[in-house]
Amino acid sequence: PYLIEDPETLDLDQRYPDFLRRRLEAADLPVFVSNAGIGGNQVVHDSVLTPSEAALHRVEPDVLDQAGVTDVIFWEGINDIGISGIDAAELTDGYA
């Protein structure tokens, strides 16, 4: 079965945004890191693994509507290729 979270590491702040936040804080940079990620999420299609809408539907409320956002790391696409099997053109259109 597909594990959404490993119970051994749940709530230990061991995701890449947690490491990024700690590095930025250590550098005394005045930033806020928000992790709006959902395991199993996809860019183009709603997720079949988790009850989540596609990133195309979530990017506005989760990112663009947030006050003060100046930069975004958009780490999406792995699940589209690995789970949905979409082709490069459909994924590229989704990114656009």
C-alpha positions as CSV (number, residue, x, y, z in Angstrom):
1,P,0.0,0.0,0.0
2,Y,1.0,3.6,-0.6
3,L,2.0,5.4,2.6
4,I,1.2,9.0,2.8
5,E,3.4,9.6,5.8
6,D,5.8,7.3,7.6
7,P,4.6,7.2,11.2
8,E,8.2,7.1,12.4
9,T,9.0,10.5,10.9
10,L,5.6,12.2,11.2
11,D,5.8,15.7,12.7
12,L,9.6,15.6,12.9
13,D,10.1,18.5,10.5
14,Q,12.1,16.4,8.1
15,R,10.7,17.6,4.8
16,Y,12.7,19.7,2.4
17,P,10.8,22.9,3.2
18,D,11.8,22.4,6.9
19,F,15.5,22.2,6.0
20,L,15.1,25.2,3.8
21,R,13.5,27.2,6.6
22,R,16.2,26.3,9.0
23,R,19.0,27.3,6.6
24,L,17.3,30.7,5.9
25,E,16.8,31.3,9.6
26,A,20.5,30.4,10.3
27,A,21.5,33.0,7.6
28,D,19.4,35.6,9.4
29,L,17.2,36.2,6.4
30,P,13.8,37.7,7.1
31,V,11.6,35.1,5.3
32,F,8.7,32.8,6.0
33,V,8.5,29.4,4.4
34,S,5.0,27.9,3.9
35,N,4.7,24.3,2.9
36,A,1.4,23.8,1.0
37,G,2.5,20.4,-0.3
38,I,0.3,17.3,-0.5
39,G,1.8,13.9,-0.9
40,G,0.6,12.3,-4.1
41,N,-0.6,15.6,-5.6
42,Q,-0.5,16.1,-9.4
43,V,-0.3,19.2,-11.6
44,V,-2.9,18.3,-14.2
45,H,-5.3,15.7,-12.7
46,D,-6.9,15.5,-9.3
47,S,-5.0,13.0,-7.2
48,V,-6.2,9.4,-7.1
49,L,-3.9,8.6,-4.1
50,T,-5.0,11.4,-1.8
51,P,-8.1,13.5,-1.7
52,S,-6.6,16.6,-3.3
53,E,-7.3,18.8,-6.2
54,A,-4.7,19.2,-9.0
55,A,-2.1,21.9,-8.5
56,L,-3.7,23.8,-11.4
57,H,-6.8,24.3,-9.1
58,R,-4.8,24.9,-5.9
59,V,-2.0,27.3,-7.0
60,E,-4.2,30.4,-6.7
61,P,-5.6,29.9,-3.2
62,D,-2.5,28.1,-1.8
63,V,0.1,30.5,-3.3
64,L,-1.0,33.5,-5.2
65,D,-3.7,34.6,-2.8
66,Q,-1.3,34.6,0.2
67,A,-0.1,38.0,1.3
68,G,3.5,38.9,0.7
69,V,4.5,36.0,-1.5
70,T,7.5,37.0,-3.6
71,D,9.0,33.6,-4.6
72,V,7.7,30.1,-5.1
73,I,9.3,26.7,-5.4
74,F,6.9,24.7,-7.5
75,W,7.9,21.0,-7.1
76,E,5.3,19.1,-9.0
77,G,5.2,16.7,-11.9
78,I,6.7,13.5,-10.6
79,N,3.3,12.0,-9.7
80,D,1.8,13.1,-13.0
81,I,4.4,11.1,-14.9
82,G,4.6,8.1,-12.5
83,I,0.9,7.7,-11.7
84,S,-1.1,9.3,-14.4
85,G,1.3,8.5,-17.2
86,I,0.6,11.7,-19.0
87,D,2.8,12.8,-21.8
88,A,5.3,15.6,-21.8
89,A,3.1,17.9,-23.9
90,E,0.2,17.7,-21.4
91,L,2.5,18.3,-18.4
92,T,4.1,21.2,-20.2
93,D,0.7,22.7,-20.9
94,G,-0.2,22.3,-17.2
95,Y,3.0,24.2,-16.2
96,A,2.2,27.0,-18.6
